[in-house]
Amino acid sequence: MRSDGAIAIVLGRAGSKGVPGKNVAVVGGRPCGAWTIEHAMRSERIGRVVVSSDSAELLALVREMGAEGIERPADLAHDRATIDNAARHAAHAIGVEPTTRIVILYANVPVRPSDLSDRALALLEESGCDSVQSYAPVGKHHPWWTARVDESGRVGPWEGEVLNHGVFRRQDLPSAFIPDGGVIALTGRALMLEVPGVEPGPHAFFGADRRGVINPEGAVVDIDAPTDLLVADAVLRGRVACATG
């Protein structure tokens, strides 16, 4: 970390319908959130790490690791609360300026490329854009191969008139990407909804000039289901074995 670096805001609420307590669940031999905190603390372009949570267990871990903890109020910790509202609460608590560079990281993402936050911040700084989000190739779940299946089982294209857009080989599909949950880098002005000309909406905090960095398929593991814990655990234990072998 560097003294003039960006601020990392790690978000990790206690509740989860899919995987209860996932931010402190043990994965790769450590609490899940520890991997994200460590990622932020090791990133060259990040100078301060704060964690917003309503979980006493996660906040205790934060203090043990030398990061800053911010208690998130209950009205920002339910399953309908938005990430930008939670991030804004944390930003206000620490006094973020419009020119401040911010990285939003999810505590339930224990697997991400080690240089991901630095790559996103580099693009944010070099391009002068409002935000940078990480993306992964959609792979075989391509939008051209999305279909509608009615109550009788009849299959039709999701859009247009031709099923699968007439493409049946994966290598013939045009490139398509989906947010992978690895990182969001943005300016304080964008987070505070101060970018001119941006229409109100759930993604207004990304600003007007939105850019992306691309990760290889599978490079980020976002814990949303119990099977994701198994995948992340296998990946992380494999990395530790390689590093110590």
Secondary structure, 3 states (H helix, E strand, C coil): CCCCCEEEEEECCCCCCCCCCHHHCEECCEEHHHHHHHHHHHCCCEEEEEEEECCHHHHHHHHHHCCEEEECCHHHCCCCCCHHHHHHHHHHHHCCCCCCEEEEEECCCCECCCCHHHHHHHHHHHHCCCEEEEEEECCCCCHHHCEEECCCCCEEECCCCCHHHHCCCHHHCCCCEEEEEEEEEEEHHHHCCCCCCCCCCCCHHHCCCEEEEECCCCCCECCCCHHHHHHHHHHHHHHHHHHHC
